[in-house]
Amino acid sequence: MFDAIGQCSICKKEYTSMHVEYRPGTIVYICPDCLRKTKDYFIWLCMGCGRSYFRPKKEVLSRLEKYGVENASLLLEGLQLIQGIDICIACDPAGIVEYVNGNRSMFAEACAK
């Protein structure tokens, strides 16, 4: 049983024992306050640099509906989601630009490993 206490990976303010294993050996700690915030926000956590990004659910869902996902609000309204991402614009700006410009195969190979 894992009973260690660690600093919250999202806010980096509180210490908690609530955790999830992102990858084997990579533990992400989540405090109760950050878990509560997932009711109103989608949270992305960069596993490269450790930064977290909060976006209001209503804003994200309205953008999805504009792109043809009409039932997005029904499907994701009550979902509590903290998404781990490999890189972000802060830790690898060139990698993000390459991905947006169409070099997605580089990331597909990295994810397959």
C-alpha positions in Angstrom: 0.0 0.0 0.0 1.3 3.4 -1.0 1.0 5.7 2.0 3.6 8.5 1.3 2.7 12.1 1.4 3.7 14.5 -1.4 3.3 18.0 -2.6 0.3 18.6 -4.9 1.5 18.5 -8.5 -1.2 21.0 -9.6 -1.1 23.9 -7.0 2.2 23.1 -5.4 0.9 24.5 -2.1 -0.6 21.6 -0.1 0.7 18.2 0.9 -1.5 15.2 0.4 -1.6 11.4 0.1 -4.1 11.4 -2.7 -2.2 10.3 -5.8 -2.3 8.6 -9.2 0.4 6.8 -11.0 0.8 8.6 -14.4 3.4 6.2 -15.7 5.2 3.4 -13.8 7.2 5.3 -11.2 5.7 8.7 -11.9 3.4 9.7 -9.1 1.1 12.7 -9.4 -0.3 14.1 -6.1 -3.7 15.9 -6.1 -5.0 17.8 -3.1 -8.7 18.0 -2.3 -8.9 21.7 -3.4 -7.5 21.0 -6.8 -9.8 17.9 -7.2 -12.7 20.2 -6.3 -11.7 22.6 -9.0 -12.1 19.9 -11.7 -15.8 20.4 -11.4 -15.6 23.8 -13.0 -12.2 23.6 -14.8 -10.4 21.2 -17.1 -6.8 20.9 -15.9 -3.8 20.0 -18.0 -0.5 19.0 -16.2 2.7 19.1 -18.3 4.8 16.1 -17.4 7.8 17.7 -18.9 8.1 20.9 -16.8 5.3 20.4 -14.2 3.2 23.5 -15.1 -0.5 23.2 -14.8 -3.1 24.9 -17.0 -6.6 25.6 -16.0 -9.4 26.3 -18.5 -13.1 26.9 -17.6 -15.2 24.0 -18.7 -17.9 26.3 -20.2 -15.3 28.0 -22.4 -13.7 24.8 -23.6 -17.1 23.1 -24.3 -18.4 26.1 -26.2 -15.4 25.9 -28.5 -16.0 22.2 -29.0 -19.6 22.8 -29.9 -18.5 25.4 -32.6 -16.4 22.6 -34.2 -19.3 20.2 -34.6 -19.3 18.4 -31.2 -22.9 19.4 -30.3 -23.2 17.0 -27.4 -19.9 17.9 -25.8 -21.5 19.7 -22.8 -23.7 16.7 -22.1 -20.8 14.2 -22.3 -18.3 16.3 -20.3 -20.4 18.4 -17.9 -19.8 16.4 -14.7 -16.5 14.8 -15.7 -13.6 15.5 -13.3 -10.5 15.5 -15.5 -6.9 16.2 -15.0 -5.1 15.4 -18.2 -1.3 14.7 -18.3 0.4 16.1 -21.4 4.0 15.3 -22.4 5.1 18.8 -23.4 3.7 22.3 -23.3 4.5 25.6 -24.9 6.6 26.6 -21.9 9.0 23.7 -21.9 9.3 22.9 -25.6 8.0 25.8 -27.8 9.8 24.4 -30.9 8.1 21.0 -30.5 4.7 22.5 -30.2 5.3 24.6 -33.3 6.4 21.5 -35.2 3.4 19.6 -34.1 1.0 22.4 -35.2 2.7 22.7 -38.5 2.1 19.1 -39.3 5.1 17.0 -38.0 2.8 14.8 -35.9 4.6 11.6 -36.8 7.5 12.5 -34.5 5.1 12.6 -31.5 3.3 9.4 -32.6 6.6 7.6 -32.6 7.4 9.0 -29.1 4.0 7.9 -27.7 4.4 4.4 -29.1 7.5 3.8 -27.1 
